[in-house]
């Protein structure tokens, strides 16, 4: 055992007595060890020994709570508290609880605001994005200007002519597809193999083979 740990163990009874009197609430040896280990460098064995020593000397009280010993300050050393004092403490607790809740709510609001500000663009980032958007808008403006200045626009008459031709060819496509389908069905009635095998042998390629869909009429 090193010198520092030995000195801490020697002063453990005084440290634990002050702690229990200041806190004035019950603790297990494990609780006391966990709360004071970092600050005072006390080992678990030293804490247990000091608590038992204090209890034997009558400086603190101990009680069995299930399989565990609980230690607390001797209540006889404290002044009696009147009902008025208890009511005052209760009112103080209520006021402090309300204050804590208000502060917690303020903290949540500030955390939300901080998160929003963290995710927002910085001034340099926003300036850069504005410049990029201006550049993009300028490109679109120039493109629109060129389109308006072009002389090869399609006239309404030319568009109507194209639509008529499209309808004509689609109608013919639909007619020929129906004729081909009826012819193949008639042949398949007496064909000993499957439709797929027939198409492969004859070399027929369908619209579906090329993911081509007949336009709506």
Rosetta silent file (secondary structure, phi, psi, omega in degrees, C-alpha in Angstrom):
SEQUENCE: XXXXXXXXXXXXXXXXXXXXXXXXXXXXXXXXXXXXXXXXXXXXXXXXXXXXXXXXXXXXXXXXXXXXXXXXXXXXXXXXXXXXXXXXXXXXXXXXXXXXXXXXXXXXXXXXXXXXXXXXXXXXXXXXXXXXXXXXXXXXXXXXXXXXXXXXXXXXXXXXXXXXXXXXXXXXXXXXXXXXXXXXXXXXXXXXXXXXXXXXXXXXXXXXXXXXXXXXX
SCORE:     score description
SCORE:     0.000 S_00000001
   1 L     0.000  131.662 -178.237    0.000    0.000    0.000 S_00000001
   2 L   -78.419  167.406 -174.652    1.438    3.389   -0.972 S_00000001
   3 H   -62.554  -42.154 -178.823    1.852    6.297    1.454 S_00000001
   4 H   -61.572  -42.761 -179.930   -1.006    8.374   -0.018 S_00000001
   5 H   -66.881  -36.312  179.853   -3.491    5.530    0.283 S_00000001
   6 H   -64.923  -43.648  178.875   -2.349    4.848    3.899 S_00000001
   7 H   -64.209  -40.004  179.013   -2.864    8.498    4.896 S_00000001
   8 H   -64.094  -40.424  179.607   -6.291    8.553    3.265 S_00000001
   9 H   -64.884  -37.714 -179.820   -7.326    5.409    5.138 S_00000001
  10 H   -65.949  -35.053 -179.742   -6.177    6.913    8.436 S_00000001
  11 L   -91.227    3.865 -175.772   -8.308    9.999    7.904 S_00000001
  12 H   -59.450  -45.251 -178.524  -11.280    8.032    6.576 S_00000001
  13 H   -56.692  -43.948 -179.892  -13.402    8.079    9.791 S_00000001
  14 H   -65.567  -40.947  179.520  -13.295   11.870    9.993 S_00000001
  15 H   -63.069  -45.121 -176.431  -14.027   12.272    6.275 S_00000001
  16 H   -70.473  -36.762  179.333  -16.965    9.851    6.388 S_00000001
  17 H   -63.410  -46.687  178.325  -18.413   11.360    9.578 S_00000001
  18 H   -61.609  -41.006 -177.634  -18.435   14.871    8.083 S_00000001
  19 H   -63.350  -48.103 -178.235  -19.904   13.555    4.847 S_00000001
  20 H   -66.068  -35.613  178.444  -22.789   11.704    6.525 S_00000001
  21 H   -70.108  -39.604 -179.876  -23.564   14.691    8.779 S_00000001
  22 H   -68.748  -41.850 -177.766  -23.540   17.134    5.862 S_00000001
  23 H   -78.961  -35.543  179.429  -25.681   14.944    3.613 S_00000001
  24 L    48.779   54.225  175.316  -27.914   13.659    6.454 S_00000001
  25 L  -152.171  157.315 -176.356  -29.308   10.778    4.424 S_00000001
  26 L   -75.408  143.324  177.446  -28.727    7.001    4.462 S_00000001
  27 E  -139.081  149.662  168.342  -25.959    5.448    2.392 S_00000001
  28 E   -87.034  166.292  177.874  -24.556    1.984    1.838 S_00000001
  29 H   -60.559  -36.325  179.241  -20.791    1.434    2.045 S_00000001
  30 H   -65.759  -39.170  178.064  -20.757    1.094   -1.752 S_00000001
  31 H   -61.953  -47.508 -178.712  -22.558    4.447   -2.144 S_00000001
  32 H   -63.040  -44.102  179.236  -20.072    6.216    0.133 S_00000001
  33 H   -60.099  -45.499 -179.673  -17.117    4.600   -1.625 S_00000001
  34 H   -64.665  -36.178 -176.722  -18.437    5.602   -5.054 S_00000001
  35 H   -77.405  -29.518 -172.747  -19.127    9.199   -3.994 S_00000001
  36 H  -111.379   -6.413 -174.885  -15.814    9.853   -2.231 S_00000001
  37 H   -58.082  -49.625 -175.270  -13.323    7.624   -4.038 S_00000001
  38 H   -68.806  -41.350 -175.768  -12.200   10.161   -6.620 S_00000001
  39 H   -72.409  -40.069 -173.536  -12.041   13.161   -4.284 S_00000001
  40 H  -113.344   -6.402  178.287  -10.283   11.497   -1.339 S_00000001
  41 L    66.592   33.850 -179.007   -8.711    8.368   -2.875 S_00000001
  42 L   -84.817  138.891  174.952  -10.349    6.025   -0.371 S_00000001
  43 L   -84.173  162.879 -178.509  -10.335    2.279   -0.999 S_00000001
  44 H   -63.140  -42.859 -178.883  -13.423    0.134   -0.554 S_00000001
  45 H   -64.254  -39.391  179.386  -11.954   -1.762    2.419 S_00000001
  46 H   -65.207  -37.455  178.793  -10.994    1.497    4.165 S_00000001
  47 H   -66.314  -47.230  179.689  -14.517    2.856    3.738 S_00000001
  48 H   -60.202  -45.695 -179.548  -16.153   -0.283    5.141 S_00000001
  49 H   -61.993  -43.968 -179.073  -13.754   -0.357    8.099 S_00000001
  50 H   -65.739  -40.491  179.271  -14.265    3.344    8.896 S_00000001
  51 H   -64.704  -42.487  178.987  -18.068    3.057    8.758 S_00000001
  52 H   -65.206  -38.170  179.096  -18.072    0.052   11.081 S_00000001
  53 H   -64.479  -45.157  179.286  -15.731    1.863   13.450 S_00000001
  54 H   -63.701  -38.200  179.398  -17.942    4.943   13.553 S_00000001
  55 H   -66.903  -40.830  178.818  -21.040    2.787   14.143 S_00000001
  56 H   -64.768  -33.550  179.840  -19.335    0.941   17.026 S_00000001
  57 L   -80.395   -5.897  178.833  -18.352    4.280   18.571 S_00000001
  58 L    78.476   12.798 -178.948  -21.957    5.472   18.354 S_00000001
  59 L   -82.324  -23.457  174.768  -21.055    8.416   16.127 S_00000001
  60 E  -136.125  169.429  179.082  -23.301    7.166   13.314 S_00000001
  61 E  -110.741  150.748  175.694  -26.178    4.703   13.074 S_00000001
  62 E  -133.165  145.633  177.369  -26.374    1.529   11.032 S_00000001
  63 E  -141.662  148.909  176.162  -29.353   -0.610   10.054 S_00000001
  64 E   -83.523  128.610  177.188  -29.776   -3.765    8.019 S_00000001
  65 E  -121.973   92.983 -171.716  -31.734   -3.183    4.842 S_00000001
  66 L    71.148 -122.043  177.781  -32.272   -6.635    3.390 S_00000001
  67 L   -99.467    9.695 -173.256  -28.783   -8.120    3.116 S_00000001
  68 E  -122.643  140.884  176.642  -27.101   -4.714    3.091 S_00000001
  69 E   -85.848  138.807  178.072  -26.064   -2.365    5.877 S_00000001
  70 E  -117.217  134.292 -178.238  -27.184    1.244    5.678 S_00000001
  71 E  -116.435  143.143  177.982  -25.326    4.022    7.502 S_00000001
  72 E  -155.811  162.031 -177.491  -26.614    7.485    8.441 S_00000001
  73 E   -67.004  149.175  176.438  -25.867   10.328   10.839 S_00000001
  74 L   -66.933  117.576 -175.148  -27.121   10.163   14.434 S_00000001
  75 H   -72.064  -17.032 -179.607  -30.329   12.205   14.353 S_00000001
  76 H   -65.423  -22.650 -177.423  -30.082   13.100   18.050 S_00000001
  77 H   -78.883  -11.639 -177.873  -27.371   15.651   17.260 S_00000001
  78 L   -96.510  145.271  177.447  -29.710   17.708   15.080 S_00000001
  79 L   -66.354  149.263  176.343  -32.161   20.270   16.428 S_00000001
  80 L   -67.693  139.555  179.563  -35.847   19.460   16.282 S_00000001
  81 L  -103.210  127.449 -179.098  -37.588   21.020   13.307 S_00000001
  82 L   -76.207  166.178  178.222  -40.998   22.619   13.906 S_00000001
  83 H   -61.954  -36.667  179.538  -44.000   22.175   11.640 S_00000001
  84 H   -64.128  -40.748  178.079  -43.628   25.771   10.503 S_00000001
  85 H   -64.573  -40.712  179.045  -40.020   25.115    9.522 S_00000001
  86 H   -63.138  -40.869  178.372  -41.046   21.986    7.612 S_00000001
  87 H   -64.630  -38.394  177.051  -43.736   23.938    5.772 S_00000001
  88 H   -64.014  -41.092  178.034  -41.186   26.584    4.927 S_00000001
  89 H   -65.287  -39.840  178.100  -38.806   23.941    3.586 S_00000001
  90 H   -61.183  -43.382  179.276  -41.637   22.375    1.576 S_00000001
  91 H   -64.125  -38.325  178.701  -42.459   25.752    0.030 S_00000001
  92 H   -65.077  -40.105  178.233  -38.789   26.284   -0.749 S_00000001
  93 H   -62.279  -43.457  179.582  -38.623   22.862   -2.417 S_00000001
  94 H   -61.388  -44.631 -178.931  -41.677   23.683   -4.547 S_00000001
  95 H   -64.606  -42.807 -179.948  -40.163   27.029   -5.600 S_00000001
  96 H   -67.541  -36.994  177.410  -36.794   25.453   -6.415 S_00000001
  97 H   -61.976  -43.730  178.240  -38.479   22.636   -8.354 S_00000001
  98 H   -63.128  -40.012  179.157  -40.381   25.176  -10.449 S_00000001
  99 H   -64.617  -41.438  178.325  -37.146   27.098  -11.043 S_00000001
 100 H   -61.882  -44.455  179.696  -35.357   23.919  -12.117 S_00000001
 101 H   -62.436  -39.593  178.384  -38.163   23.071  -14.555 S_00000001
 102 H   -64.776  -41.924  178.671  -38.041   26.594  -15.983 S_00000001
 103 H   -66.650  -38.440  177.837  -34.277   26.381  -16.419 S_00000001
 104 H   -63.185  -40.723  178.046  -34.563   22.966  -18.052 S_00000001
 105 H   -64.642  -40.992  177.607  -37.118   24.341  -20.498 S_00000001
 106 H   -62.765  -40.663  178.310  -34.827   27.286  -21.274 S_00000001
 107 H   -62.287  -40.864  178.945  -31.946   24.876  -21.827 S_00000001
 108 H   -63.531  -41.410  178.657  -34.052   22.846  -24.280 S_00000001
 109 H   -63.573  -42.408 -179.599  -34.959   26.001  -26.198 S_00000001
 110 H   -68.300  -35.991  176.857  -31.324   27.086  -26.322 S_00000001
 111 H   -64.582  -41.396  178.512  -30.218   23.613  -27.441 S_00000001
 112 H   -64.542  -42.289  178.912  -32.789   23.680  -30.243 S_00000001
 113 H   -65.115  -40.606  178.407  -31.656   27.172  -31.287 S_00000001
 114 H   -62.902  -41.845  179.277  -28.010   26.085  -31.168 S_00000001
 115 H   -62.909  -41.262  179.675  -28.778   23.053  -33.326 S_00000001
 116 H   -64.689  -42.580  179.745  -30.597   25.260  -35.843 S_00000001
 117 H   -68.362  -35.757  179.399  -27.718   27.729  -35.966 S_00000001
 118 H   -64.796  -38.123 -178.798  -25.175   24.928  -36.292 S_00000001
 119 H   -80.398  -15.584 -177.981  -27.021   23.499  -39.292 S_00000001
 120 L   -75.495  157.271  178.195  -27.478   26.911  -40.918 S_00000001
 121 L   -70.683  144.071  173.428  -25.084   28.226  -43.544 S_00000001
 122 L   -76.852  167.153 -179.669  -22.359   30.584  -42.418 S_00000001
 123 H   -59.180  -46.986  177.228  -22.141   34.051  -44.001 S_00000001
 124 H   -60.994  -39.792  179.325  -19.247   33.053  -46.340 S_00000001
 125 H   -65.061  -39.867  179.911  -21.095   29.847  -47.342 S_00000001
 126 H   -67.479  -40.494  178.051  -24.279   31.814  -48.027 S_00000001
 127 H   -62.886  -40.085  178.556  -22.385   34.406  -50.092 S_00000001
 128 H   -64.414  -42.433 -179.472  -20.783   31.619  -52.123 S_00000001
 129 H   -66.365  -37.838  177.814  -24.160   29.965  -52.742 S_00000001
 130 H   -61.576  -43.704  179.042  -25.675   33.306  -53.823 S_00000001
 131 H   -62.370  -40.507  179.350  -22.866   33.762  -56.363 S_00000001
 132 H   -65.832  -39.926  178.941  -23.405   30.234  -57.698 S_00000001
 133 H   -67.632  -38.381  176.751  -27.160   30.842  -58.020 S_00000001
 134 H   -62.704  -41.223  178.819  -26.556   34.148  -59.809 S_00000001
 135 H   -63.914  -41.363  179.270  -24.215   32.368  -62.211 S_00000001
 136 H   -65.985  -41.863  178.563  -26.793   29.647  -62.811 S_00000001
 137 H   -63.836  -39.061  178.556  -29.548   32.224  -63.405 S_00000001
 138 H   -62.461  -39.503  177.925  -27.320   34.081  -65.871 S_00000001
 139 H   -63.648  -42.917  178.809  -26.812   30.840  -67.803 S_00000001
 140 H   -66.015  -38.659  179.060  -30.559   30.217  -67.978 S_00000001
 141 H   -62.062  -43.872  179.187  -31.186   33.819  -69.051 S_00000001
 142 H   -65.076  -39.092  179.494  -28.662   33.504  -71.885 S_00000001
 143 H   -65.467  -43.442  179.056  -30.152   30.193  -72.961 S_00000001
 144 H   -64.339  -38.128  178.992  -33.676   31.644  -73.007 S_00000001
 145 H   -62.150  -42.279  179.825  -32.430   34.638  -75.001 S_00000001
 146 H   -66.679  -37.716  179.820  -30.917   32.345  -77.633 S_00000001
 147 H   -65.948  -42.208 -179.620  -34.104   30.316  -77.877 S_00000001
 148 H   -67.230  -30.409 -178.203  -36.220   33.433  -78.385 S_00000001
 149 H   -83.750  -10.951 -177.346  -33.818   34.724  -81.038 S_00000001
 150 L   -68.780  150.074 -177.978  -33.804   31.479  -83.020 S_00000001
 151 L  -107.046    2.330 -175.774  -35.547   31.434  -86.405 S_00000001
 152 L  -105.278   34.092  177.915  -36.141   27.698  -86.650 S_00000001
 153 L   -68.606  148.570  177.325  -39.166   27.477  -84.346 S_00000001
 154 L   -79.917  128.093 -179.999  -41.829   24.906  -85.236 S_00000001
 155 L   -79.666  159.131  177.559  -45.020   26.581  -86.436 S_00000001
 156 H   -56.793  -35.893  179.880  -48.452   25.438  -85.207 S_00000001
 157 H   -66.103  -42.253  179.697  -49.181   24.103  -88.695 S_00000001
 158 H   -65.721  -38.787  178.316  -45.987   22.020  -88.743 S_00000001
 159 H   -64.420  -41.641  179.456  -46.745   20.636  -85.306 S_00000001
 160 H   -63.827  -38.354  178.539  -50.257   19.681  -86.377 S_00000001
 161 H   -63.712  -42.672  178.667  -48.852   17.923  -89.450 S_00000001
 162 H   -63.341  -42.249  179.161  -46.438   15.908  -87.316 S_00000001
 163 H   -61.599  -40.389  179.603  -49.269   14.911  -84.952 S_00000001
 164 H   -64.532  -42.946  179.519  -51.397   13.705  -87.901 S_00000001
 165 H   -65.224  -38.231  178.156  -48.557   11.630  -89.286 S_00000001
 166 H   -61.577  -46.282 -179.980  -47.882   10.139  -85.870 S_00000001
 167 H   -61.865  -37.770  179.886  -51.536    9.107  -85.509 S_00000001
 168 H   -63.423  -48.508 -177.376  -51.458    7.616  -89.004 S_00000001
 169 H   -70.055  -35.579  177.633  -48.367    5.496  -88.375 S_00000001
 170 H   -66.162  -37.148  177.983  -49.553    4.401  -84.923 S_00000001
 171 H   -64.765  -41.620  178.544  -52.865    3.294  -86.446 S_00000001
 172 H   -67.559  -39.790  177.825  -51.020    1.286  -89.085 S_00000001
 173 H   -59.413  -46.024 -177.989  -48.705   -0.177  -86.443 S_00000001
 174 H   -64.429  -39.966 -179.678  -51.698   -1.268  -84.358 S_00000001
 175 H   -64.244  -46.879 -177.821  -53.411   -2.787  -87.406 S_00000001
 176 H   -68.664  -35.030  178.605  -50.367   -4.785  -88.510 S_00000001
 177 H   -66.073  -39.415  178.715  -49.661   -6.001  -84.991 S_00000001
 178 H   -65.014  -41.485  179.503  -53.228   -7.269  -84.685 S_00000001
 179 H   -64.611  -42.941 -179.453  -52.962   -9.067  -88.032 S_00000001
 180 H   -65.099  -39.601  179.548  -49.636  -10.656  -87.079 S_00000001
 181 H   -64.274  -43.473  179.649  -51.018  -11.770  -83.710 S_00000001
 182 H   -64.719  -38.986  179.552  -54.101  -13.377  -85.310 S_00000001
 183 H   -65.737  -44.163  179.571  -51.951  -15.144  -87.893 S_00000001
 184 H   -64.448  -39.274  178.910  -49.557  -16.526  -85.250 S_00000001
 185 H   -62.975  -39.409  179.589  -52.468  -17.694  -83.096 S_00000001
 186 H   -65.521  -40.006  179.878  -53.939  -19.567  -86.043 S_00000001
 187 H   -68.477  -39.594 -176.094  -50.616  -21.285  -86.744 S_00000001
 188 H   -68.038  -19.263  179.218  -50.057  -22.156  -83.082 S_00000001
 189 L   -61.428  -33.033  179.411  -53.361  -24.035  -82.918 S_00000001
 190 L  -111.059    9.235 -177.339  -51.750  -26.884  -84.851 S_00000001
 191 L   -87.307  131.584 -173.357  -48.139  -26.284  -83.858 S_00000001
 192 L   -76.080  -14.847 -176.509  -46.714  -29.055  -81.611 S_00000001
 193 L  -108.387 -176.857 -177.603  -44.358  -26.807  -79.665 S_00000001
 194 L   -77.277  166.804  178.117  -44.719  -23.724  -77.479 S_00000001
 195 H   -61.820  -41.522 -179.225  -45.290  -20.176  -78.680 S_00000001
 196 H   -63.201  -42.465  179.618  -41.790  -19.167  -77.550 S_00000001
 197 H   -66.805  -35.135  178.351  -40.181  -22.020  -79.494 S_00000001
 198 H   -64.122  -46.258  179.474  -42.212  -21.103  -82.571 S_00000001
 199 H   -61.412  -39.533 -179.450  -41.054  -17.473  -82.438 S_00000001
 200 H   -67.527  -40.910 -179.227  -37.433  -18.575  -82.042 S_00000001
 201 H   -68.488  -40.596 -178.007  -37.562  -20.992  -84.978 S_00000001
 202 H   -80.764  -25.177 -179.002  -39.295  -18.524  -87.302 S_00000001
 203 L    88.575   32.979  179.794  -37.235  -15.550  -86.062 S_00000001
 204 L   -86.224  130.776  175.725  -40.098  -13.380  -84.885 S_00000001
 205 L  -115.050  129.248 -176.536  -39.159  -10.443  -82.657 S_00000001
 206 L   -98.929  166.439  175.877  -41.909   -8.726  -80.677 S_00000001
 207 L   -59.480  -37.874 -177.508  -42.286   -5.208  -79.340 S_00000001
 208 H   -64.901  -29.656  178.470  -41.971   -6.634  -75.841 S_00000001
 209 H   -61.080  -28.636 -177.460  -38.541   -8.071  -76.641 S_00000001
 210 H  -111.845   16.195  179.409  -37.268   -4.510  -77.044 S_00000001
 211 L    54.249   39.709  178.490  -39.437   -2.947  -74.318 S_00000001
 212 L  -100.916  130.906 -179.107  -41.366   -1.000  -76.945 S_00000001
 213 L  -115.821  132.226  178.864  -44.890    0.027  -76.067 S_00000001
 214 L   -65.476  123.785 -179.352  -47.528    1.000  -78.599 S_00000001
 215 L   -57.841  150.963  176.841  -48.540    4.669  -77.927 S_00000001
 216 L   -65.851  144.636 -179.863  -52.068    5.339  -76.735 S_00000001
 217 L   -67.020    0.000    0.000  -54.440    6.323  -79.564 S_00000001
